[in-house]
Amino acid sequence: MTPSVTELRDATKAYELAACETNPKDLREAIAQVQSSIERHCYHEASDILTQAWHINEGKPELQITRALLEILCQMALSNLDKAYCAWENLEGILSRHPQLNTTKIMLLGARLHWAKGDLDTAIHCSDRALSLASDSRENILSKAIRARIRYDKDGDADFVLGELLPYWSAFRIDCSYTEESKELLESLRLALALAATAKGRMHLAKEVIGHLDSFRSAIDLEMHLVGGVMHMCSGNQELAIRAAQDVDLVQICDGSSQQERGSLLWWQTWIYHAAGNEREAQRKAEDLHALNSAYHANGFLVYADLLLASCLIQRKSFVRAATLLGKYAIDDNCSSLSQESSSLNYPLETVRLLCEALLLYETAGLRKARTLLLDNKDRIFSSNSLVTVCLMCHAHEQLFALLCKGFGIEQLPTEFTDLLDANTFLVKFKQAEKQLQQGEISKLQGRFSQCLEKSSSFGRRQKPLEIRLFGGLEVKVGGNPLDLRGWGNSKTRILFISLSMRAGNELAREVLIERLWPDQKMKDFAGSYNVTWCQMRKRLLDALPLKTDGEPEFIYDSFQNSGGRCILKLSEASVDVQEFDRLNTRLAEYHHDGNKSACLATIRMMGEVYKGDLLPGDCYLDWLELDRRHYRKQFLDAMTLGANICLENREPDSALLYLQKADLAEAFNEELHYLNMKAHAAIGRREEAMNIYHKCRRYLSDEFGLDPSQRIVEVYQKLLCEGT
């Protein structure tokens, strides 16, 4: 993990404090210069000042230690791991003479340095020492989080990580008052848990841990973003997964990201491209990962690069080179033990190696030998720590799933593995694999995936018992069952339900709702009527709940609360399209501000799926809704216009027209839309359509306002005229 500016600043303050006794003028000036250099991210300059600083060797031990710590942090920020390691050896020499000065922070720094160098055993030893020196709960949790992450890189044991850190996450996520110091702790905890949960296929836990990333402030944020992309790939949303991988190339990673951080980002990027079928880009990223070890004189990611590159080469039919790479990690000739390199593979890497060998045998020697290898290594292939790895390999190699079905038999495939595969996407993508299966096997496979679909939809219903759609007209589902709204009509019950749905998650005063239900009436005369309306609304929803055989509701409905004069619809029990639209619009504004065009387009597409039409167009008699209706229509138009603009900038006029067509559904006339429509049609050679749009715009402006089109529209039209002549 890259040292943060806060961490460097704290070390500088410690340096200043340690120098306070000697504190000659020259030393004070040197410390001030180091602080200034760090604030400006000029780590080379800070390192040079430290090298030239005087009164160090003769100073007291505290001063020597803090000076060495600063040197290590600066060199790590510059990715000069060899120089950082030399400074660490000097620091160890000082600590051997003054062991009482050793602290958790020093040992954690050593763990991170050795981790970045690829020396995981020493990194774990340092983190163990850090844990033994921990003086408070924060240092204790941070030591465990870093140790768990290093252990995961070494062994791939997700069970250890979850067992070690889940109790702390349960307490941590409740407390939102994070300080600058606790941010490092929280991010370390989140990333370790996200990786472990993803490896085991516990996607709901991984999504909860990652949460919503507002921006990419650090390499840890980027890695969690990529892990989210892997989850998109497993759930069938290939487009979002690829955009997550592309986002990393668009973001400037903070200066001095370590070999460990860069390697992790390349590892996940390669997986996404490989699983999505973009073998050329996947191979390029895998070779970048391979080159990373040479650049840093370390072997931390050499095996990762070799195995992923071998998998890419197998898919591209380069079997000889793939076999050479796999040979470094293969079982020896007697099949009695693993080579030295292979014996050090963690669970996910061991799974990749075995599946690559099986694919290579299948392509070069036939099904029988490949099946023998699979059967001999079933436990290692389907380790509970490698479920996502198997899933991604199946996405990358279409023939692999058929090979697993034939090798083990469909009934023998672990339920956790088939549950993890997205049924709809998987069955469409792997139609080619079905050709290699017999009709009986295909029927069993379809039955297996049908069970997964029923299980996932049942889980979804339990998670969100109430689904409300307000865009395009009111639609309500209760426990997955459509609610019959014909009896609601224009009743007070409907108005109360809409009012609460529009402000879901926010409390509304009962007096506000009474005034909305009975305008221009005395409030005290309708308090009893309001309670009756509330009960009627709840009864209609409760009547729609699925019942068990004994007549009791399958779950207790607790979405609505009415107490203390405050009323609320709880978002934990309901999904409302208006709330989802607001969330997406907020995210779009952040991406647009950051200049992240790919993320903007992905968000705009989701907004287009949520916005099915005007807000409650059938409830036009409710005057108080008109402002909200106009507000959401404008936000939708702005989003579609932005999407069209980005597509035109990317020279994708066909995609721009799709956004403009959606915008036309919400707006009869908009000069900006006419302008973009003309540009898009002109870009794909539809000259007549573009000119017709101009004439339509001109007639409308002349008839309605007595105006001419804007200058830029006229310029596009004149350019079209010139092209015609």
C-alpha positions in Angstrom: 0.0 0.0 0.0 1.3 3.4 -1.0 2.2 5.7 1.9 -0.3 8.5 2.2 0.5 12.2 2.6 -1.0 12.0 6.1 1.4 9.2 7.0 4.4 11.1 5.7 3.3 14.3 7.4 3.0 12.4 10.7 6.5 10.9 10.3 7.9 14.4 9.6 6.2 15.7 12.8 7.8 12.9 14.7 11.1 13.8 13.2 10.7 17.4 14.3 9.7 16.3 17.8 12.8 14.0 18.0 15.1 16.8 17.0 13.7 19.3 19.5 16.5 18.8 22.0 19.4 19.3 19.6 17.4 21.5 17.3 20.1 23.7 15.7 19.0 26.2 13.1 20.2 24.2 10.2 18.2 21.1 11.3 15.0 23.1 11.8 15.4 24.5 8.2 16.0 21.0 6.8 12.8 19.7 8.6 10.8 22.6 7.2 12.1 21.8 3.7 11.1 18.1 4.0 7.6 19.0 5.1 7.2 21.4 2.2 8.5 18.8 -0.3 6.0 16.2 1.0 3.1 18.5 0.8 4.0 19.1 -2.8 4.4 15.4 -3.5 8.1 16.1 -4.4 9.4 12.9 -2.8 12.7 13.0 -4.7 13.4 16.4 -3.2 12.5 15.2 0.3 14.8 12.2 -0.1 17.7 14.4 -1.2 17.2 16.7 1.8 17.2 13.7 4.1 20.4 12.3 2.6 22.1 15.6 3.0 20.7 16.3 6.5 23.3 16.7 9.2 23.3 15.9 13.0 21.7 12.5 12.3 24.3 9.9 13.0 25.3 11.7 16.1 21.8 12.4 17.2 19.8 10.4 19.7 18.2 7.1 18.6 14.7 8.5 18.3 16.0 11.0 15.7 17.8 8.3 13.8 14.7 6.1 13.7 12.3 8.8 12.5 14.8 9.9 9.9 15.1 6.3 8.6 11.2 5.9 8.6 10.9 9.1 6.5 13.5 7.8 4.1 11.6 4.5 3.7 8.3 6.2 3.2 9.7 8.6 0.6 11.4 5.7 -1.3 8.3 3.6 -1.2 6.3 6.6 -2.5 8.8 6.8 -5.4 8.6 3.0 -5.9 12.3 2.7 -5.2 11.9 -0.6 -3.3 15.7 -1.4 -3.3 16.6 1.9 -1.7 13.7 1.5 0.7 14.9 -1.9 1.7 18.4 -0.6 2.3 16.9 2.1 4.6 14.9 -0.7 6.3 18.1 -2.7 7.0 19.6 0.5 8.6 16.5 0.9 10.7 16.7 -2.8 11.8 20.3 -2.1 13.0 19.1 0.8 15.1 16.3 -1.2 16.6 18.6 -4.1 17.4 20.5 -1.7 19.7 17.3 0.0 21.0 14.5 -2.7 21.0 12.4 -0.6 23.4 11.8 1.9 20.6 10.1 -0.6 18.3 6.4 0.1 17.6 3.5 -1.4 15.7 3.8 1.3 13.0 7.4 0.4 12.3 6.6 -3.3 12.0 3.6 -2.6 9.8 5.8 -0.5 7.5 8.2 -3.4 7.3 5.3 -5.7 6.5 4.2 -3.5 3.7 7.7 -3.1 2.3 8.4 -6.8 2.2 4.9 -7.4 0.8 5.6 -5.0 -2.1 8.9 -6.8 -2.7 7.1 -10.1 -2.9 8.7 -11.6 0.2 5.4 -12.7 1.8 6.9 -14.9 4.6 8.9 -12.0 6.0 5.9 -9.7 5.5 3.7 -12.0 7.6 6.5 -12.2 10.3 6.5 -8.4 10.5 2.7 -8.2 10.7 2.8 -10.8 13.5 5.3 -8.7 15.4 3.2 -5.6 14.8 0.2 -7.4 16.3 2.2 -8.4 19.4 3.2 -4.7 19.9 -0.2 -3.3 19.3 -1.1 -0.8 22.1 -4.8 -0.1 21.3 -7.7 -1.5 19.4 -7.0 0.5 16.2 -3.5 -0.8 15.9 -4.8 -4.3 16.7 -7.4 -4.3 13.9 -5.0 -2.6 11.4 -2.4 -5.3 12.1 -4.9 -8.1 11.6 -6.3 -6.5 8.4 -2.8 -6.2 6.8 -1.8 -9.6 8.0 -5.0 -11.2 6.6 -4.5 -9.5 3.2 -0.9 -10.8 3.0 -1.9 -14.2 4.1 -4.6 -14.2 1.4 -2.0 -13.3 -1.2 0.3 -16.1 0.1 -2.3 -18.9 0.7 -5.5 -17.8 -0.9 -7.3 -18.8 2.2 -10.5 -16.7 2.2 -11.9 -18.6 5.2 -9.0 -17.3 7.3 -9.6 -13.7 6.2 -13.4 -13.8 6.8 -13.0 -15.5 10.2 -10.3 -12.9 11.2 -12.0 -9.7 10.1 -15.8 -10.2 9.8 -16.4 -9.5 13.5 -14.7 -6.1 13.2 -16.5 -5.2 10.0 -19.9 -5.8 11.7 -19.0 -3.2 14.3 -17.1 -0.8 12.0 -19.9 -0.4 9.4 -22.2 1.0 12.1 -19.8 3.8 13.0 -19.8 6.4 10.2 -17.7 9.0 12.0 -14.4 8.0 10.5 -11.4 10.1 11.2 -8.4 10.6 8.9 -6.5 8.0 10.9 -9.4 5.4 10.8 -9.8 5.8 7.0 -6.6 3.7 6.4 -8.0 1.1 8.8 -11.4 1.0 7.1 -10.0 0.7 3.6 -7.6 -2.1 4.6 -10.4 -3.9 6.2 -12.8 -3.4 3.3 -10.4 -4.6 0.6 -9.3 -7.7 2.5 -12.9 -8.7 3.1 -14.0 -7.8 -0.5 -11.3 -10.1 -1.9 -12.1 -13.0 0.4 -15.9 -12.7 0.0 -15.5 -12.6 -3.8 -13.2 -15.6 -3.9 -15.8 -17.6 -2.0 -18.6 -16.5 -4.3 -20.3 -14.5 -1.4 -21.3 -11.7 -3.8 -23.9 -10.0 -1.5 -21.3 -9.7 1.3 -18.7 -8.4 -1.2 -21.1 -5.8 -2.6 -22.0 -4.6 1.0 -18.3 -4.3 1.9 -17.4 -2.4 -1.3 -20.4 -0.1 -1.1 -20.6 2.9 -3.3 -17.2 4.4 -4.4 -17.8 8.1 -4.9 -14.3 8.6 -6.4 -11.0 6.9 -6.8 -8.7 8.5 -4.3 -6.2 5.7 -3.9 -5.0 2.4 -5.4 -7.2 0.6 -2.9 -10.3 2.3 -4.3 -9.3 1.3 -7.8 -8.8 -2.3 -6.7 -12.2 -2.5 -5.0 -13.7 -1.0 -8.2 -12.1 -3.8 -10.3 -13.3 -6.4 -7.8 -16.8 -4.9 -8.4 -16.1 -5.4 -12.1 -15.4 -9.0 -11.5 -18.7 -9.3 -9.7 -20.4 -7.7 -12.7 -18.8 -10.3 -15.0 -20.0 -13.2 -12.8 -23.5 -11.8 -12.6 -23.7 -11.5 -16.4 -23.2 -7.7 -16.9 -20.2 -7.9 -19.2 -20.5 -4.3 -20.3 -20.2 -2.8 -16.8 -17.3 -5.2 -16.1 -15.3 -4.0 -19.1 -16.0 -0.4 -18.2 -14.7 -1.0 -14.7 -11.5 -2.3 -16.3 -11.3 0.7 -18.6 -11.9 3.2 -15.8 -8.6 2.2 -14.2 -6.7 3.3 -17.4 -8.5 6.6 -17.3 -7.7 7.4 -13.7 -4.3 8.8 -12.7 -3.1 6.5 -10.0 -1.5 8.4 -7.1 2.3 8.9 -7.4 4.4 6.2 -6.0 2.0 3.3 -6.1 3.9 0.2 -5.1 4.6 -2.9 -7.1 2.0 -4.7 -5.0 -0.7 -2.2 -5.9 0.1 -2.0 -9.6 0.3 -5.7 -9.8 -3.1 -6.2 -8.1 -4.7 -3.7 -10.5 -3.2 -5.5 -13.6 -4.2 -8.9 -12.2 -7.9 -7.9 -12.0 -7.9 -6.0 -15.2 -6.5 -9.1 -17.0 -9.2 -11.3 -15.5 -12.0 -9.0 -16.7 -10.7 -8.8 -20.3 -9.9 -12.5 -20.3 -13.3 -13.5 -19.1 -15.0 -11.0 -21.5 -13.3 -12.6 -24.5 -11.0 -9.7 -25.3 -7.9 -11.9 -25.5 -5.7 -9.4 -27.2 -6.1 -6.8 -24.4 -5.9 -9.6 -21.7 -2.6 -10.9 -23.1 -1.2 -7.3 -23.2 -2.2 -6.8 -19.6 -0.7 -10.2 -18.6 2.5 -9.3 -20.3 2.6 -5.9 -18.5 2.2 -7.9 -15.3 5.1 -10.1 -16.2 7.2 -7.1 -17.0 6.4 -5.5 -13.6 8.6 -8.1 -11.8 11.6 -7.2 -14.0 11.1 -3.5 -13.4 11.1 -3.9 -9.6 13.6 -6.8 -9.3 11.0 -8.8 -7.5 9.0 -12.0 -8.1 5.7 -11.0 -6.3 3.5 -11.4 -9.4 5.6 -13.6 -11.6 3.5 -16.7 -11.1 0.3 -14.6 -11.5 1.5 -13.3 -14.8 2.7 -16.7 -16.0 -0.6 -18.5 -15.3 -2.9 -15.8 -16.6 -0.7 -15.5 -19.7 -0.8 -19.2 -20.3 -4.6 -19.2 -20.0 -4.8 -16.3 -22.6 -2.4 -18.2 -24.9 -4.5 -21.4 -24.7 -7.6 -19.5 -25.8 -5.6 -18.0 -28.7 -4.4 -21.5 -29.7 -0.7 -20.8 -28.8 -0.3 -24.2 -27.1 3.5 -24.5 -27.3 4.2 -21.3 -25.4 1.4 -22.0 -23.0 2.9 -25.4 -22.2 6.3 -23.8 -21.6 4.8 -21.4 -19.0 2.8 -24.1 -17.3 5.8 -26.4 -17.2 7.4 -24.2 -14.5 4.6 -25.1 -12.1 3.6 -28.6 -13.2 3.5 -31.9 -11.3 6.8 -33.8 -11.6 7.3 -36.8 -13.7 6.5 -39.3 -10.9 3.3 -37.4 -10.1 4.2 -37.8 -6.5 4.9 -34.3 -5.6 4.8 -30.7 -6.9 7.7 -28.7 -8.1 9.1 -26.0 -5.8 7.3 -23.3 -7.7 4.0 -25.2 -7.8 4.1 -26.1 -4.1 3.9 -22.4 -3.3 0.8 -21.6 -5.3 -2.2 -20.4 -3.3 -5.7 -21.8 -3.8 -6.8 -19.6 -6.8 -3.5 -19.9 -8.6 -3.5 -23.7 -8.1 -7.0 -23.8 -9.6 -5.9 -21.7 -12.6 -2.9 -24.0 -13.2 -5.0 -27.2 -13.0 -7.7 -25.9 -15.4 -5.1 -24.6 -17.8 -3.4 -28.0 -17.9 -6.8 -29.8 -18.4 -7.6 -27.4 -21.3 -4.2 -28.0 -22.8 -4.6 -31.8 -22.6 -8.1 -31.5 -24.0 -6.8 -29.5 -27.0 -3.7 -31.6 -27.7 -4.3 -35.1 -26.3 -8.1 -35.5 -26.1 -10.9 -35.8 -23.6 -9.8 -38.9 -21.8 -6.5 -37.5 -20.4 -8.1 -34.2 -19.5 -10.9 -36.0 -17.7 -8.3 -38.1 -15.7 -6.5 -34.9 -14.6 -9.8 -33.3 -13.5 -11.0 -36.3 -11.5 -7.6 -36.7 -9.7 -7.8 -33.0 -8.6 -11.5 -32.4 -8.0 -11.0 -31.2 -4.4 -8.4 -28.7 -5.4 -10.3 -27.4 -8.4 -13.5 -26.9 -6.5 -11.9 -25.5 -3.4 -14.3 -23.2 -1.6 -11.7 -20.5 -1.8 -11.6 -20.6 -5.6 -15.2 -20.5 -6.8 -14.9 -17.2 -8.6 -11.7 -18.3 -10.3 -13.5 -21.3 -11.7 -16.4 -19.1 -12.8 -14.1 -16.6 -14.6 -12.2 -19.5 -16.3 -15.6 -20.8 -17.6 -16.4 -17.4 -19.0 -13.0 -17.1 -20.6 -13.0 -20.7 -22.1 -16.4 -21.7 -23.6 -15.3 -25.3 -23.9 -14.3 -25.5 -20.2 -17.8 -25.8 -18.8 -18.6 -28.7 -21.2 -15.3 -30.3 -20.1 -16.3 -30.0 -16.4 -19.7 -31.5 -17.1 -18.2 -34.4 -18.9 -15.4 -34.8 -16.5 -17.4 -34.9 -13.2 -21.0 -35.3 -14.3 -23.6 -32.5 -14.0 -24.9 -33.9 -10.7 -21.4 -33.8 -9.2 -20.8 -30.1 -9.9 -20.8 -28.2 -6.5 -24.0 -26.3 -5.9 -22.0 -23.3 -4.8 -20.4 -23.2 -8.3 -23.6 -23.4 -10.3 -25.3 -20.9 -8.1 -22.6 -18.4 -8.8 -23.0 -18.6 -12.5 -25.6 -16.2 -13.9 -28.1 -18.6 -15.4 -29.6 -16.4 -18.2 -26.3 -15.1 -19.5 -24.5 -18.4 -19.1 -27.0 -20.5 -21.0 -27.0 -17.9 -23.9 -23.2 -17.6 -24.0 -22.5 -21.3 -23.8 -24.9 -22.6 -26.4 -21.7 -23.8 -28.2 -20.9 -25.9 -25.2 -24.2 -27.7 -25.4 -23.2 -29.2 -28.7 -20.6 -31.2 -26.9 -23.2 -32.6 -24.4 -25.8 -35.4 -25.0 -29.5 -34.6 -24.8 -29.9 -36.1 -21.4 -27.0 -34.0 -20.1 -28.5 -30.8 -21.6 -31.9 -31.5 -19.8 -30.1 -32.0 -16.5 -28.1 -28.8 -17.0 -31.2 -26.8 -17.8 -33.0 -28.2 -14.8 -30.0 -27.3 -12.6 -30.0 -23.7 -13.8 -33.8 -23.4 -13.5 -33.4 -24.2 -9.8 -30.8 -21.5 -9.5 -33.1 -19.0 -11.1 -36.0 -19.8 -8.7 -33.6 -19.6 -5.8 -32.2 -16.2 -6.8 -35.6 -14.7 -7.5 -36.9 -16.0 -4.2 -33.9 -14.4 -2.4 -34.6 -11.2 -4.2 -38.2 -11.2 -3.0 -37.1 -11.7 0.6 -34.7 -8.9 0.4 -37.1 -6.3 -1.0 -40.7 -7.3 -0.4 -42.1 -4.1 -1.9 -41.3 -2.9 -5.4 -42.7 0.5 -6.5 -42.6 2.0 -10.0 -43.7 5.6 -10.4 -42.2 6.5 -13.8 -44.7 5.8 -16.6 -47.5 5.1 -14.2 -48.0 3.5 -10.8 -47.1 -0.2 -10.5 -46.6 -2.1 -7.2 -45.4 -5.6 -6.5 -45.7 -7.1 -3.0 -43.6 -10.1 -2.4 -43.2 -10.4 -6.2 -47.0 -10.4 -6.8 -48.5 -7.5 -8.8 -50.9 -5.4 -6.7 -54.3 -4.8 -8.3 -54.6 -1.0 -8.3 -58.0 -0.8 -9.9 -59.8 -0.5 -6.6 -57.6 2.4 -5.6 -58.8 4.8 -8.3 -58.4 8.4 -7.2 -58.9 7.5 -3.6 -57.2 9.0 -0.6 -55.4 5.6 -0.1 -53.7 6.1 -3.5 -52.6 9.7 -2.7 -51.2 8.6 0.7 -49.3 5.7 -0.9 -47.8 8.0 -3.6 -46.8 10.6 -1.1 -44.9 8.2 1.0 -43.3 6.5 -2.0 -42.1 9.8 -3.4 -40.2 10.5 -0.2 -39.2 7.0 0.7 -36.6 6.8 3.4 -37.6 10.3 4.7 -40.0 11.1 7.4 -43.1 13.2 6.6 -45.2 15.0 9.2 -48.7 13.7 9.6 -50.1 17.2 9.3 -48.5 17.6 5.9 -50.1 14.4 4.6 -53.5 15.4 6.1 -53.4 18.8 4.4 -52.5 17.0 1.1 -55.4 14.6 1.5 -58.0 17.1 2.5 -56.9 20.6 1.3 -58.7 23.7 2.5 -60.2 21.7 5.4 -59.7 22.0 9.1 -57.0 19.6 10.1 -58.5 18.5 13.4 -61.7 17.2 11.7 -59.7 14.6 9.7 -57.3 13.1 12.2 -59.6 10.0 12.6 -60.1 9.8 8.8 -56.4 9.8 8.3 -55.9 6.8 10.6 -58.6 4.9 8.7 -56.9 5.7 5.3 -53.6 4.5 6.7 -55.1 1.2 7.8 -56.8 0.7 4.5 -53.6 1.3 2.6 -51.7 -1.3 4.8 -54.5 -3.8 4.4 -54.5 -3.6 0.7 -50.7 -4.3 0.7 -51.0 -7.1 3.3 -53.8 -8.7 1.3 -51.3 -9.1 -1.6 -48.7 -11.0 0.4 -48.1 -14.6 -0.5 -49.5 -16.9 2.2 -48.2 -20.1 3.7 -50.3 -23.3 3.9 -51.3 -22.4 7.5 -52.6 -19.0 6.4 -49.9 -16.9 7.9 -48.0 -14.3 5.9 -44.6 -15.5 4.6 -43.0 -12.4 6.1 -44.2 -9.7 8.4 -44.7 -6.5 6.5 -43.0 -3.6 8.2 -42.3 -1.1 5.5 -44.6 1.7 6.8 -44.4 3.3 10.2 -46.8 5.8 11.6 -46.0 7.0 15.1 -45.3 10.2 17.0 -46.9 12.2 14.3 -44.2 11.1 11.8 -44.8 8.7 8.8 -42.2 7.0 6.7 -41.8 4.3 4.1 -38.5 2.4 4.9 -36.2 1.9 2.0 -34.8 -1.2 3.7 -38.1 -2.9 2.9 -38.9 -1.3 -0.4 -37.3 -0.4 -3.8 -38.6 2.7 -5.5 -37.6 3.7 -9.0 -37.5 7.4 -8.1 -35.0 6.8 -5.4 -32.8 4.7 -7.7 -33.0 7.5 -10.4 -31.9 10.1 -7.8 -29.0 7.9 -6.8 -27.9 7.4 -10.4 -28.2 11.1 -11.1 -26.0 12.0 -8.2 -23.4 9.5 -9.4 -23.6 10.9 -12.9 -22.8 14.4 -11.7 -19.7 13.1 -9.8 -18.5 11.1 -12.9 -19.1 14.1 -15.2 -17.2 16.4 -12.8 -14.3 13.9 -12.8 -14.3 13.6 -16.6 -14.9 9.9 -16.5 -16.8 9.5 -19.8 -17.1 5.7 -19.7 -18.6 5.7 -16.2 -21.0 8.5 -17.3 -22.3 6.4 -20.3 -22.8 3.4 -18.1 -24.8 5.4 -15.6 -26.9 7.2 -18.3 -27.8 3.8 -19.7 -29.1 2.7 -16.3 -31.0 5.9 -15.9 -32.7 5.3 -19.3 -33.8 1.8 -18.0 -35.2 3.3 -14.8 -37.1 6.2 -16.5 -40.1 4.5 -18.2 -41.9 7.8 -18.8 -43.2 10.9 -17.0 -43.7 10.7 -13.3 -47.3 9.3 -12.7 -48.8 10.7 -15.9 -52.2 9.3 -15.0 -52.3 11.3 -11.8 -52.4 14.7 -13.5 -55.1 15.9 -11.0 -52.5 16.0 -8.3 -51.2 19.5 -8.7 -48.5 19.1 -6.1 -46.8 16.4 -8.3 -46.3 18.8 -11.3 -43.1 20.3 -10.0 -41.6 16.8 -9.3 -42.7 15.7 -12.8 -41.0 18.6 -14.5 -37.9 18.1 -12.3 -37.4 14.5 -13.3 -38.2 15.1 -16.9 -35.5 17.8 -17.1 -32.9 15.5 -15.3 -33.7 12.7 -17.7 -33.4 15.0 -20.7 -30.1 16.4 -19.4 -28.7 12.9 -18.9 -29.7 11.7 -22.4 -28.3 14.9 -23.9 -25.0 14.4 -22.1 -24.9 10.8 -23.3 -25.5 11.9 -26.9 -22.8 14.6 -26.6 -20.2 12.0 -25.2 -21.0 9.6 -28.0 -20.6 12.3 -30.7 -17.2 13.2 -29.1 -16.3 9.5 -29.3 -17.4 9.4 -32.9 -20.2 7.0 -32.2 -23.2 8.7 -33.9 -25.4 5.5 -33.9 -25.1 5.3 -30.1 -25.9 9.0 -29.9 -29.1 8.5 -31.8 -30.3 5.9 -29.3 -30.0 8.5 -26.5 -31.7 11.1 -28.6 -34.6 8.8 -29.4 -35.2 8.2 -25.7 -35.1 11.9 -25.0 -37.7 12.6 -27.7 -40.1 10.4 -25.7 -40.0 13.0 -22.9 -39.9 16.2 -24.8 -41.9 17.3 -27.8 -39.5 20.1 -28.7 -36.0 21.0 -27.5 -33.5 23.0 -29.5 -30.5 21.2 -28.1 -32.0 17.9 -29.1 -32.6 19.1 -32.6 -29.0 20.3 -32.9 -27.6 17.0 -31.7 -30.0 15.1 -33.9 -28.8 17.0 -36.9 -25.1 16.3 -36.0 -25.7 12.6 -35.5 -27.6 12.1 -38.7 -25.1 14.1 -40.6 -22.2 12.0 -39.1 -23.7 8.7 -40.4 -24.5 10.2 -43.8 -28.3 10.8 -43.4 -28.2 14.2 -45.0 -31.9 14.5 -45.8 -33.0 13.5 -42.3 -30.7 16.1 -40.8 -32.1 18.8 -43.1 -35.7 17.8 -42.3 -34.9 18.2 -38.6 -33.7 21.7 -39.3 -36.9 22.7 -41.2 -39.0 21.2 -38.4 -37.1 23.2 -35.8 -37.4 26.4 -37.9 -41.1 26.1 -38.4 -41.7 25.4 -34.7 -39.7 28.4 -33.5 -41.3 30.7 -36.1 -44.9 29.6 -35.4 -44.6 29.5 -31.6 -42.2 32.3 -30.8 -41.5 34.2 -34.0 -37.8 33.3 -33.7 -35.1 31.8 -35.9 -33.0 28.8 -35.0 -29.7 29.4 -33.1 -26.5 30.1 -35.0 -25.0 26.7 -34.4 -28.0 24.9 -35.9 -27.8 27.2 -38.9 -24.1 26.5 -39.3 -24.8 22.7 -39.4 -27.5 23.3 -42.0 -25.3 25.4 -44.1 -22.5 22.8 -44.0 -25.0 20.2 -45.2 -26.0 22.5 -48.1 -22.4 22.9 -49.1 -21.9 19.1 -49.1 -24.9 18.8 -51.4 -23.5 21.2 -53.9 
